[in-house]
Amino acid sequence: MELATRRNATQVILSEHRHLKSIVSGMLRVIDGMASGSGLRNAMLMRAMLYYISEFPEQVHHPKEEQYLFARLQERTDEFDAAIGELARQHEEGKLRIHALERALTRYELAGADLLPALRDGVYGYADFYASHRHLEESVILPGAQRYLTPSDWMEIDEAFGANRDPFESLESEDNLNDLYSLIVQTMPEAQG
C-alpha cells in the first residue's frame, strides 16, 4: 500500500464514529419533526438513515473493529477482555436495534401517528445506546490499543481501515453511500438553536 494513501486506523475509526454520531443526531431531529406533522417526508429520510447504518457501520466498520483492532488487542493483553466482550455483544445488539427500528418505522408508515411514540422511544434508545458504545471504544479500547499494540499490529490495522471507503469523503463509495449521505444531509431538518 502506498504511503500517500495509507490512513491511520485511529483517525479512520474516530472519523467514522463522528459521522455515525451526526446521523444519529439527525435521526433525533427527524423523529421530533415527525411529531410535528412532517411524517411522510421524514419517514423516508429516517429509512435512508437506517439503511446507511445497516450498510456501513454494521457491515464494514464493526466487523473490522472485531477482526483487527479487538483481536490484536486480545493477543497482547487480557486487560480488555471484558470491554471487548461487551463491545462485541453491543455490535450484535446494534444490528437488532436497527432491525427493530426499521420494523417500528414500517408499522408507523402503515398504521399512522398512534405508533409514533414507539418509534420515537426506539430512536432515543438507540441514540443513548450508541453514545455509550462509542464512549467505551474511545475511552477504553483506543487508549489501550495505543499502549499495547506493536508497530506491526498497527500496520495491519491501518491497512484494513485505510481500505474503508468512507461515504463522507470518497468520490467512489460502495453501494452509492456517498449519494445517500448527500441526500440525508440535504433533506435533514436544521438543528434547533
Buried (B, 14 or more C-beta within 10 A) or exposed (E): EEEEEBBEBBEBBBBBBEBBBBBBEBBBBBBBBBBEEEBEEBBBBBBBBBBBBBBBBBBBBBEBBEEBBBBBBBEBEEBBEEBBEBBBEBBEEBBEBBEBBBEBBBBBBEEEEEBBEBBBEBBBEBBEBBEEBBEBBBEBBBEBBEEBBEEEBBEBBBBBBBBBBBBBBEEEBBBEBBEBBEBBEEBBBEEEE
